[in-house]
Amino acid sequence: MARNRKNQSAAVRFGPALKASLICLLIGGSGVGYVWQQNQLLELGRQKVEKEKRLNTLRVQNSQFGRHLAELQSPRSLETRVKELNLGLTMAQPTQVVRLVDALPGPPGAPHWGALSPAALTRDGIQRQTERHYAKRQTTAPPGP
Amino acid sequence: MIQPAQFRRLALLGSLLVIAFAGLGYRLVDLQVVRHDDLSREAAGRRESTIIHPSRRGDILDGRGNVLATSLFVKTVCADPSLIGTNQALVARAIAPLLRMNEIELSQKLQLRLYKDRSGKVHVDQYVALKRKVTLDEWERIQATMKNISFGVNEKKLSHRERIFYRNLRQRAIFVEPVDDQLRVYPGGLLAAHVLGFTAAQDKTVEGNVVTDLVGKDGIEAAFNSALDGAVGWRQTENDHGRREMVLFREEDVAPRPGLNVALTLDAGVQDILESELVKGMEKNAPASICGLVIRPKTGAILAMAALPNFSPNQITANTPMANLRNRVISDTFEPGSTFKTVVVSAALNEQVVSLNDVFYCENGLFSFAGHTLHDAGHHFGNLTVEDVIAKSSNIGAAKIGLKLGETRLYKYIRDFGFGDLTGIALPGEVRGTVHPVKNWYKVSIAQIPMGQGLSVTPLQMAMAFGAIANHGRLMRPMLVDHLEDEHKQEVLRYPPQVIRQVISEETARLMVQAMKKVVQTGGTAPKAALEHYTVAGKTGTGQKPPYGSHKYFSSFIGFFPADDPEICVSVFLDEPDPKRYYGGETAGPVFKTIAERAAAYLAIRPDVAPPSEPPPKQPSNQAEAIAETVVSNPLTTAQTGRDF
């Protein structure tokens, strides 16, 4: 006999109710998720704008510090500061400047500083030695690219 | 069945609905079709906005990377008087000191104003610019002050509307322009003012927005404006009702491209030495103006260039005298006087018309030629060798060498040394000077020009000609810009040294150096220019300014050292020095000497003259002692300070 409204079972049918609940949950959840996502996007956007502003501020501050540094490094500023602090700095005179490179490892058997004659260890002697060394090194150096 | 009364009511209701829908339809068509363009534009105007990202103008650096010119972003502080109500005095009192403005003047600016638009409609003025070029620090202090300002009322007891008024007054009444302006700053003050030049603000339109930009007006700022000037960026976005940006709806977002940095060959230390010594020379000799140059002859690189009187590029105003703005090194011309003898003697030696030992009779100081009488400036020279003609600066000797050389060849060498042409320096405003073609010469010109009259040159041309002699006869193009670099210090373009031409042979240049060394020796015209630790080759010049006999002179000294392998060439020019003491050797020579001594120490140039009485060095006993004894002075110490304290 066909089932009709009169012959329906009294028992609750959970299937459709569950389906309906799931659909409602899905639709509702999607809505809430969408709103949450939009809020997140807006919030992140606000944070991004704030960080961009902060970055810009830091850049501006950086350029101000750069300017301040440049002012402090300017010759006039240095001169004033040296006078203020009474440091008594003077320019090195040409006679005070001795051009000399550090002792370089020579080829085996080459005389080292300690083995040089006293005449070679005078200022001019040392200068000649280093110049000779560099001249030799330059002539033997491989050609550059 | 529907009763007639019901039908009538139904018909009435239906009609009302039809009318209502028709009205709505009409309104819809009106809004969406008829006024679509206007309304959509208005909606977009309220919603969309274009934010301009200003580009930072590049820096100008010296050869060591020191900043000579830089840019700062600054704010333009504005006010909305409609939000201030009657609190102008209070607001003015609070922020006037921060804006460095007069309180009364500021209070007046904050008064409410009305204006009429084109249609005659009256509006409240919601914008008034209070102060331009306000730094970020100052703006932050203004914001803090406005946030804490007290209006003498208990705001908790006020109505909601009044509380909103005070909130808007604190937060929105004082604001800044959305696009930052730039302030050009020259940290060295007057340092290298003529080389750097200056900028001026100029409005330009970007994406429909007016942006104030900096444009170079002189010096490197003008010559390299296109490189220094970057490209502005922009962002097209949408705002909410509170004018806050909705990042989600950003469309175009183009970052700005900062301008390139221009790295000069100038050295701030040498520049400062030159300028400070020129100031002393100005005080001592009282000339109308003084200028100087320090160049590297081997490359043509300009280490320093200065002219006095000068100006502060940080404080350019309409009242700054035009004469102070002029870079006399490149834009002023003068009759060079005796410094020009080097040109004619170089030419004659190169053409092998004379040798250094050839003797010329100098007519005891009076030489009549082509109806004119040439003098030897108070001297009565008899026979002089060519070398002595240079050392003693004999006008008659130079004239006779010129006569022997001939007009055509003399003219050729004058042009070959670069006179009558632009040197090609990367600065605006350079002039060529005047060198007449041979066909326009007077008969006396061949005798006048060798002594530096009858033509005009710039100080730069003269210095570069001496640089050519120092550089084995090779004339270099003056080099002021070393390279361009981006904001990350990456090199974009390098300007290498350029040889223009070989003017004289290396041998001729060597002979000229030999002759010019005698100028600073006893018996020469400039013993006061001699240096203790270096051999100097140079030449004095004392040119009369026309009209001759007016006792106005142009005095100069140009020299280079170490003479046989020159590192730098220093030139000093004084325009109209004190007529009591006007010779180049007396006025410019000592200035050269002090500049050269300090520059040599600063640049740690190797001396080529042994000191006369040096104590014998202690002989070290071993390697460690040898190295310990030879303490090399740290060039950085002097490089950083750059001055003789």
Interface residues (C-beta under 8 A of the other chain):
Chain A: L41 L42 L44 G45 R46 K48 V49 T57 R59 V60 Q61 S63 Q64 G66 R67 L69 A70 E71 Q73 S74 P75 R76 L78 E79 V82 K83 L87 G88 L89 T90 M91 A92 Q93 P94 T95 Q96 V97 V98 R99 L100 D102 A103 H112 W113 G114 P118 L121 T122 R123 I126
Chain B: R56 N66 V67 L68 T70 S71 L72 F73 T135 L136 D137 D180 V185 P187 G188 G189 L191 R244 E245 M246 V247 L248 A268 G269 Q271 D272 E532 H533 Y534 R598 A600 A601 Y602 A604 I605 R606 P607 P611 E614 P616 P617 Q619 P620 N622 Q623 A626 I627 T630 V631 V632 S633 T637 T638 Q640 T641 G642 R643 D644 F645
